[in-house]
């Protein structure tokens, strides 16, 4: 196997091992906030589904549509973190990454979708911070671990 192909496979493996936990756990802050404030804990998920199906009103379809949207965005952002961040200080780098991702996701992409605009910003930023920190920490851990 060529060195280039091996390097690509390693990067892909690192991205999957960092991106999946980040994608799965990053919604905890907004979910906890929604539960504590007696709001719909799936509203952000429904909003994510509206990116793929902007005219859809049926909740179940929007929830299903949210899966590929969330996974695709998480994969793209994890690749960006893997390529850009030096992984010296995962907490600081992940926090910065989360803030940049939040600005792009909520301010640029999300501003085009009414359901995303309607979400409370604070909990959504907290989710993005969690994503950045988890992904950066896992990528840094992988770099340090001999595999």
Secondary structure, 3 states (H helix, E strand, C coil): CCHHHHHHHHHHHHHHHHHHHHHHHCCHHHHHHHHHCCCCCCHHHHHHHHHHCCCCCCHHHHHHHHHHHHHHHHHHHHHHHHHHCCCCCHHHHHHHHHHHHHHHHHHHHHHHCHHHHCCCHHHHHHHHHHHHHHHHHHHHHHHHCCC
